[in-house]
């Protein structure tokens, strides 16, 4: 499954030596459709990588028709030289594809500070080879964008009306709102305009990627790109399209959660009974970012006291002495007091569900996170070396 499952797209992925493993590390997705449209969501981090700066500039000028993505180096905090690298990458792809440089977006992922002359040469000089490898039945692009990921991540939806949505994603760490450490390319062959795509993408991001909070760390390179080709010839209903897109993005978010660095538990924190959705999200996020809670889950300890302590740090509207807390369907705390022995609850399954009932309203939100493990600390203690 890949982005070319939506008609009107070609893609490719090749190895150019950015990764020491020799695995694919440069990808290209091209929109050949008759009715091109696009929308992009960028990281909320104020410290933004050069590809983000280039892509933002390009989006203001033209509707993008292609996107070049590399792993093995973030090209972030590499100064004016790094921005020129992104520009030269776009120009090289544009020259091969018969496009303007402003019609080519650029994405990078990897170690911050990586982006010297050798990095530039490996990308720019290999763009012609990458273009020659383009295919409408490609299975290589998804692998070329991975960093610490252990698996490729794909999404797909086909409507009864005949239009499709397809997607590839990468991400395994620094998963936090304002996107995760992710690169995502979503394609659709529906006939859509830029404005409709932008609305659908913004809504979908809020309900999917922005509720994935693995470790509270926000990346500098995140970019989610949605490209429409119009190749199906079917104009999609905007509401139906947005719903389908959100489901694809939620599925990708769950895949990202399941592949988080070192994780042994995938934790869904469902907050119900909130005064409003913002309160529900704030409460869920407070628990997701609480290291004591995350360490307890790693130890298979349903320590509901750490949940109450975490939600008490928020400004949400609720009475902490009326809150119920359940782990995996077992209510351990009721009305802010012990309800059942913790031994009644089994946390050995990887999928862990925490239900928090604030009893303050009718609103709900679910935040996705992971436990804090020895493996996570080990992997991130040696990432740059």
C-alpha positions as a Python dict, from the first residue, in 0.01 Angstrom:
ca = {
    (1, 'X'): (0, 0, 0),
    (2, 'X'): (141, 339, -94),
    (3, 'X'): (56, 691, -209),
    (4, 'X'): (16, 573, -568),
    (5, 'X'): (-299, 380, -471),
    (6, 'X'): (-470, 711, -546),
    (7, 'X'): (-478, 771, -922),
    (8, 'X'): (-265, 1042, -1077),
    (9, 'X'): (45, 997, -864),
    (10, 'X'): (392, 852, -909),
    (11, 'X'): (653, 797, -641),
    (12, 'X'): (997, 647, -585),
    (13, 'X'): (1252, 585, -313),
    (14, 'X'): (1624, 519, -350),
    (15, 'X'): (1941, 493, -138),
    (16, 'X'): (2189, 777, -183),
    (17, 'X'): (2413, 723, 121),
    (18, 'X'): (2253, 957, 374),
    (19, 'X'): (2196, 660, 606),
    (20, 'X'): (2497, 464, 723),
    (21, 'X'): (2290, 147, 686),
    (22, 'X'): (2268, 183, 308),
    (23, 'X'): (1889, 167, 323),
    (24, 'X'): (1667, 392, 106),
    (25, 'X'): (1681, 754, 221),
    (26, 'X'): (1552, 976, -61),
    (27, 'X'): (1193, 978, -186),
    (28, 'X'): (983, 1169, -437),
    (29, 'X'): (606, 1195, -482),
    (30, 'X'): (468, 1361, -797),
    (31, 'X'): (114, 1474, -871),
    (32, 'X'): (39, 1423, -1243),
    (33, 'X'): (-335, 1480, -1207),
    (34, 'X'): (-554, 1712, -1416),
    (35, 'X'): (-685, 1912, -1119),
    (36, 'X'): (-397, 1962, -874),
    (37, 'X'): (-468, 2100, -528),
    (38, 'X'): (-277, 2087, -200),
    (39, 'X'): (-276, 2170, 168),
    (40, 'X'): (3, 2145, 424),
    (41, 'X'): (28, 2150, 803),
    (42, 'X'): (367, 2238, 950),
    (43, 'X'): (524, 2187, 1291),
    (44, 'X'): (416, 2428, 1564),
    (45, 'X'): (776, 2452, 1684),
    (46, 'X'): (919, 2803, 1643),
    (47, 'X'): (1257, 2643, 1572),
    (48, 'X'): (1194, 2522, 1218),
    (49, 'X'): (1419, 2334, 979),
    (50, 'X'): (1522, 2472, 641),
    (51, 'X'): (1290, 2240, 443),
    (52, 'X'): (998, 2380, 645),
    (53, 'X'): (1107, 2735, 564),
    (54, 'X'): (1139, 2649, 193),
    (55, 'X'): (805, 2467, 179),
    (56, 'X'): (623, 2754, 351),
    (57, 'X'): (769, 2996, 98),
    (58, 'X'): (678, 2768, -192),
    (59, 'X'): (320, 2722, -69),
    (60, 'X'): (268, 3098, -76),
    (61, 'X'): (373, 3107, -442),
    (62, 'X'): (224, 2806, -617),
    (63, 'X'): (17, 2491, -573),
    (64, 'X'): (277, 2216, -524),
    (65, 'X'): (299, 1932, -776),
    (66, 'X'): (582, 1735, -615),
    (67, 'X'): (755, 1673, -285),
    (68, 'X'): (1110, 1551, -220),
    (69, 'X'): (1174, 1384, 115),
    (70, 'X'): (1495, 1261, 272),
    (71, 'X'): (1582, 1073, 586),
    (72, 'X'): (1930, 1054, 735),
    (73, 'X'): (1963, 1425, 809),
    (74, 'X'): (1732, 1702, 930),
    (75, 'X'): (1895, 2000, 753),
    (76, 'X'): (1795, 2201, 1060),
    (77, 'X'): (2008, 2475, 1214),
    (78, 'X'): (2244, 2456, 919),
    (79, 'X'): (2218, 2827, 836),
    (80, 'X'): (2179, 2990, 497),
    (81, 'X'): (2370, 2699, 343),
    (82, 'X'): (2095, 2463, 455),
    (83, 'X'): (1821, 2678, 306),
    (84, 'X'): (2011, 2682, -20),
    (85, 'X'): (2025, 2304, -5),
    (86, 'X'): (1646, 2290, 13),
    (87, 'X'): (1616, 2539, -274),
    (88, 'X'): (1866, 2348, -488),
    (89, 'X'): (1680, 2023, -416),
    (90, 'X'): (1354, 2177, -536),
    (91, 'X'): (1523, 2325, -843),
    (92, 'X'): (1681, 1992, -934),
    (93, 'X'): (1347, 1811, -912),
    (94, 'X'): (1166, 2088, -1098),
    (95, 'X'): (1417, 2078, -1384),
    (96, 'X'): (1365, 1704, -1427),
    (97, 'X'): (986, 1724, -1400),
    (98, 'X'): (925, 2036, -1610),
    (99, 'X'): (797, 2235, -1311),
    (100, 'X'): (880, 2559, -1136),
    (101, 'X'): (1093, 2524, -822),
    (102, 'X'): (810, 2674, -617),
    (103, 'X'): (595, 2377, -721),
    (104, 'X'): (826, 2139, -532),
    (105, 'X'): (811, 2099, -155),
    (106, 'X'): (1102, 1959, 46),
    (107, 'X'): (1103, 1753, 367),
    (108, 'X'): (1392, 1623, 575),
    (109, 'X'): (1418, 1408, 887),
    (110, 'X'): (1710, 1296, 1098),
    (111, 'X'): (1970, 1447, 1326),
    (112, 'X'): (1954, 1826, 1381),
    (113, 'X'): (2270, 1997, 1258),
    (114, 'X'): (2319, 1749, 973),
    (115, 'X'): (2339, 1911, 630),
    (116, 'X'): (2692, 1973, 502),
    (117, 'X'): (2821, 1978, 142),
    (118, 'X'): (2832, 1598, 124),
    (119, 'X'): (2470, 1584, 241),
    (120, 'X'): (2371, 1834, -27),
    (121, 'X'): (2559, 1655, -304),
    (122, 'X'): (2409, 1316, -221),
    (123, 'X'): (2060, 1459, -257),
    (124, 'X'): (2090, 1705, -545),
    (125, 'X'): (2306, 1490, -773),
    (126, 'X'): (2078, 1189, -727),
    (127, 'X'): (1750, 1365, -804),
    (128, 'X'): (1767, 1269, -1176),
    (129, 'X'): (1805, 902, -1080),
    (130, 'X'): (1513, 938, -841),
    (131, 'X'): (1294, 1084, -1116),
    (132, 'X'): (1383, 799, -1350),
    (133, 'X'): (1262, 553, -1086),
    (134, 'X'): (916, 710, -1059),
    (135, 'X'): (630, 464, -1088),
    (136, 'X'): (253, 466, -1050),
    (137, 'X'): (285, 129, -876),
    (138, 'X'): (564, 218, -635),
    (139, 'X'): (636, 47, -304),
    (140, 'X'): (969, 214, -221),
    (141, 'X'): (890, 568, -105),
    (142, 'X'): (748, 465, 233),
    (143, 'X'): (1075, 298, 332),
    (144, 'X'): (1292, 591, 223),
    (145, 'X'): (1146, 832, 480),
    (146, 'X'): (1201, 612, 788),
    (147, 'X'): (1453, 696, 1062),
    (148, 'X'): (1426, 506, 1392),
    (149, 'X'): (1099, 351, 1273),
    (150, 'X'): (1084, -27, 1279),
    (151, 'X'): (803, -56, 1023),
    (152, 'X'): (658, 136, 730),
    (153, 'X'): (331, 318, 793),
    (154, 'X'): (56, 339, 532),
    (155, 'X'): (-309, 438, 510),
    (156, 'X'): (-584, 385, 256),
    (157, 'X'): (-954, 460, 200),
    (158, 'X'): (-1179, 405, -98),
    (159, 'X'): (-1516, 575, -121),
    (160, 'X'): (-1832, 435, -274),
    (161, 'X'): (-1825, 732, -510),
    (162, 'X'): (-1496, 610, -655),
    (163, 'X'): (-1233, 845, -509),
    (164, 'X'): (-945, 725, -295),
    (165, 'X'): (-715, 846, -20),
    (166, 'X'): (-368, 694, 29),
    (167, 'X'): (-86, 784, 264),
    (168, 'X'): (265, 712, 388),
    (169, 'X'): (408, 829, 720),
    (170, 'X'): (717, 808, 937),
    (171, 'X'): (759, 874, 1306),
    (172, 'X'): (879, 686, 1613),
    (173, 'X'): (989, 945, 1867),
    (174, 'X'): (939, 1308, 1973),
    (175, 'X'): (568, 1240, 1935),
    (176, 'X'): (385, 1542, 2070),
    (177, 'X'): (123, 1795, 1967),
    (178, 'X'): (199, 2047, 1701),
    (179, 'X'): (246, 1722, 1512),
    (180, 'X'): (492, 1452, 1601),
    (181, 'X'): (839, 1393, 1463),
    (182, 'X'): (663, 1294, 1151),
    (183, 'X'): (666, 1328, 780),
    (184, 'X'): (336, 1239, 619),
    (185, 'X'): (229, 1248, 254),
    (186, 'X'): (-139, 1195, 184),
    (187, 'X'): (-273, 1168, -169),
    (188, 'X'): (-626, 1168, -307),
    (189, 'X'): (-765, 1140, -657),
    (190, 'X'): (-1083, 1325, -560),
    (191, 'X'): (-1159, 1656, -728),
    (192, 'X'): (-1102, 1910, -451),
    (193, 'X'): (-985, 2270, -421),
    (194, 'X'): (-711, 2410, -200),
    (195, 'X'): (-951, 2564, 49),
    (196, 'X'): (-1149, 2244, 105),
    (197, 'X'): (-831, 2045, 146),
    (198, 'X'): (-697, 2294, 399),
    (199, 'X'): (-1010, 2276, 611),
    (200, 'X'): (-1016, 1897, 604),
    (201, 'X'): (-647, 1869, 685),
    (202, 'X'): (-667, 2113, 976),
    (203, 'X'): (-960, 1928, 1131),
    (204, 'X'): (-805, 1588, 1075),
    (205, 'X'): (-472, 1694, 1227),
    (206, 'X'): (-638, 1822, 1543),
    (207, 'X'): (-826, 1495, 1593),
    (208, 'X'): (-537, 1263, 1511),
    (209, 'X'): (-172, 1364, 1507),
    (210, 'X'): (-216, 1649, 1753),
    (211, 'X'): (-359, 1406, 2006),
    (212, 'X'): (-59, 1180, 1987),
    (213, 'X'): (171, 1275, 2275),
    (214, 'X'): (433, 1006, 2321),
    (215, 'X'): (704, 1196, 2506),
    (216, 'X'): (608, 1565, 2517),
    (217, 'X'): (883, 1664, 2272),
    (218, 'X'): (800, 1862, 1956),
    (219, 'X'): (1011, 1823, 1644),
    (220, 'X'): (1154, 2094, 1419),
    (221, 'X'): (1083, 1914, 1089),
    (222, 'X'): (723, 1794, 1099),
    (223, 'X'): (520, 1831, 783),
    (224, 'X'): (193, 1674, 674),
    (225, 'X'): (124, 1726, 304),
    (226, 'X'): (-210, 1654, 135),
    (227, 'X'): (-211, 1643, -245),
    (228, 'X'): (-519, 1605, -467),
    (229, 'X'): (-491, 1501, -831),
    (230, 'X'): (-855, 1503, -943),
    (231, 'X'): (-771, 1197, -1154),
    (232, 'X'): (-1084, 1009, -1047),
    (233, 'X'): (-1299, 1277, -1208),
    (234, 'X'): (-1526, 1263, -902),
    (235, 'X'): (-1589, 1574, -697),
    (236, 'X'): (-1596, 1465, -334),
    (237, 'X'): (-1848, 1594, -83),
    (238, 'X'): (-1638, 1805, 155),
    (239, 'X'): (-1794, 1667, 474),
    (240, 'X'): (-1758, 1305, 362),
    (241, 'X'): (-1404, 1367, 245),
    (242, 'X'): (-1307, 1530, 576),
    (243, 'X'): (-1451, 1238, 773),
    (244, 'X'): (-1264, 984, 561),
    (245, 'X'): (-941, 1182, 582),
    (246, 'X'): (-969, 1204, 960),
    (247, 'X'): (-1009, 828, 985),
    (248, 'X'): (-702, 770, 768),
    (249, 'X'): (-504, 1011, 984),
    (250, 'X'): (-626, 849, 1305),
    (251, 'X'): (-514, 513, 1173),
    (252, 'X'): (-171, 658, 1094),
    (253, 'X'): (-153, 810, 1444),
    (254, 'X'): (-221, 468, 1596),
    (255, 'X'): (56, 320, 1379),
    (256, 'X'): (294, 592, 1500),
    (257, 'X'): (194, 523, 1859),
    (258, 'X'): (255, 150, 1817),
    (259, 'X'): (606, 213, 1681),
    (260, 'X'): (717, 467, 1942),
    (261, 'X'): (1078, 425, 2047),
    (262, 'X'): (1124, 159, 2313),
    (263, 'X'): (757, 145, 2408),
    (264, 'X'): (605, -165, 2566),
    (265, 'X'): (257, -20, 2623),
    (266, 'X'): (34, 179, 2388),
    (267, 'X'): (-177, 392, 2621),
    (268, 'X'): (-509, 549, 2523),
    (269, 'X'): (-616, 805, 2782),
    (270, 'X'): (-988, 865, 2738),
    (271, 'X'): (-1130, 1160, 2928),
    (272, 'X'): (-1509, 1180, 2959),
    (273, 'X'): (-1747, 1402, 3151),
    (274, 'X'): (-1550, 1719, 3079),
    (275, 'X'): (-1698, 2069, 3079),
    (276, 'X'): (-1566, 2119, 2724),
    (277, 'X'): (-1342, 1943, 2477),
    (278, 'X'): (-1046, 2166, 2562),
    (279, 'X'): (-1065, 2058, 2926),
    (280, 'X'): (-1079, 1694, 2824),
    (281, 'X'): (-772, 1735, 2604),
    (282, 'X'): (-579, 1926, 2872),
    (283, 'X'): (-649, 1659, 3133),
    (284, 'X'): (-553, 1374, 2901),
    (285, 'X'): (-235, 1550, 2798),
    (286, 'X'): (-134, 1615, 3160),
    (287, 'X'): (-147, 1242, 3229),
    (288, 'X'): (29, 1154, 2903),
    (289, 'X'): (322, 1380, 2993),
    (290, 'X'): (355, 1262, 3353),
    (291, 'X'): (674, 1057, 3380),
    (292, 'X'): (569, 897, 3709),
    (293, 'X'): (251, 767, 3547),
    (294, 'X'): (437, 648, 3237),
    (295, 'X'): (700, 468, 3446),
    (296, 'X'): (425, 299, 3648),
    (297, 'X'): (262, 166, 3332),
    (298, 'X'): (600, 31, 3221),
    (299, 'X'): (609, -162, 3548),
    (300, 'X'): (251, -290, 3495),
    (301, 'X'): (145, -88, 3800),
    (302, 'X'): (-206, 70, 3771),
    (303, 'X'): (-115, 356, 4002),
    (304, 'X'): (-433, 564, 3980),
    (305, 'X'): (-299, 809, 4237),
    (306, 'X'): (-51, 936, 3981),
    (307, 'X'): (-342, 1001, 3744),
    (308, 'X'): (-521, 1218, 4001),
    (309, 'X'): (-200, 1400, 4087),
    (310, 'X'): (-139, 1475, 3719),
    (311, 'X'): (-488, 1605, 3642),
    (312, 'X'): (-476, 1823, 3952),
    (313, 'X'): (-207, 2034, 3785),
    (314, 'X'): (-447, 2147, 3511),
    (315, 'X'): (-685, 2440, 3497),
    (316, 'X'): (-974, 2225, 3376),
    (317, 'X'): (-1313, 2262, 3544),
    (318, 'X'): (-1374, 1961, 3770),
    (319, 'X'): (-1374, 1849, 4135),
    (320, 'X'): (-1084, 1607, 4188),
    (321, 'X'): (-1278, 1441, 4470),
    (322, 'X'): (-1554, 1336, 4230),
    (323, 'X'): (-1332, 1179, 3965),
    (324, 'X'): (-1343, 811, 3869),
    (325, 'X'): (-1037, 638, 3720),
    (326, 'X'): (-1038, 299, 3546),
    (327, 'X'): (-757, 93, 3395),
    (328, 'X'): (-843, -163, 3127),
    (329, 'X'): (-1207, -166, 3225),
    (330, 'X'): (-1147, -198, 3601),
    (331, 'X'): (-1254, 104, 3809),
    (332, 'X'): (-988, 150, 4077),
    (333, 'X'): (-1084, 497, 4198),
    (334, 'X'): (-1439, 628, 4253),
    (335, 'X'): (-1529, 972, 4382),
    (336, 'X'): (-1162, 1038, 4450),
    (337, 'X'): (-1119, 734, 4675),
    (338, 'X'): (-1008, 369, 4636),
    (339, 'X'): (-1270, 149, 4472),
    (340, 'X'): (-1105, -188, 4411),
    (341, 'X'): (-761, -336, 4485),
    (342, 'X'): (-504, -267, 4216),
    (343, 'X'): (-438, -640, 4199),
    (344, 'X'): (-776, -673, 4027),
    (345, 'X'): (-632, -495, 3721),
    (346, 'X'): (-403, -656, 3464),
    (347, 'X'): (-169, -422, 3274),
    (348, 'X'): (36, -688, 3097),
    (349, 'X'): (-136, -641, 2759),
    (350, 'X'): (42, -391, 2535),
    (351, 'X'): (-280, -201, 2467),
    (352, 'X'): (-366, -5, 2781),
    (353, 'X'): (-685, 196, 2827),
    (354, 'X'): (-718, 458, 3096),
    (355, 'X'): (-1065, 607, 3149),
    (356, 'X'): (-1099, 928, 3346),
    (357, 'X'): (-1452, 1049, 3428),
    (358, 'X'): (-1440, 1412, 3542),
    (359, 'X'): (-1817, 1431, 3603),
    (360, 'X'): (-1817, 1795, 3502),
    (361, 'X'): (-1998, 1789, 3167),
    (362, 'X'): (-2063, 1593, 2849),
    (363, 'X'): (-1742, 1638, 2649),
    (364, 'X'): (-1464, 1392, 2575),
    (365, 'X'): (-1120, 1357, 2417),
    (366, 'X'): (-865, 1079, 2387),
    (367, 'X'): (-489, 1131, 2402),
    (368, 'X'): (-252, 862, 2275),
    (369, 'X'): (79, 802, 2451),
    (370, 'X'): (328, 531, 2553),
    (371, 'X'): (510, 414, 2862),
    (372, 'X'): (857, 534, 2966),
    (373, 'X'): (1105, 249, 2926),
    (374, 'X'): (1474, 169, 2965),
    (375, 'X'): (1491, 119, 2589),
    (376, 'X'): (1356, 469, 2521),
    (377, 'X'): (1622, 625, 2745),
    (378, 'X'): (1897, 411, 2592),
    (379, 'X'): (1799, 489, 2230),
    (380, 'X'): (1778, 863, 2288),
    (381, 'X'): (2089, 883, 2504),
    (382, 'X'): (2299, 773, 2206),
    (383, 'X'): (2104, 916, 1911),
    (384, 'X'): (2374, 1155, 1788),
    (385, 'X'): (2664, 924, 1854),
}
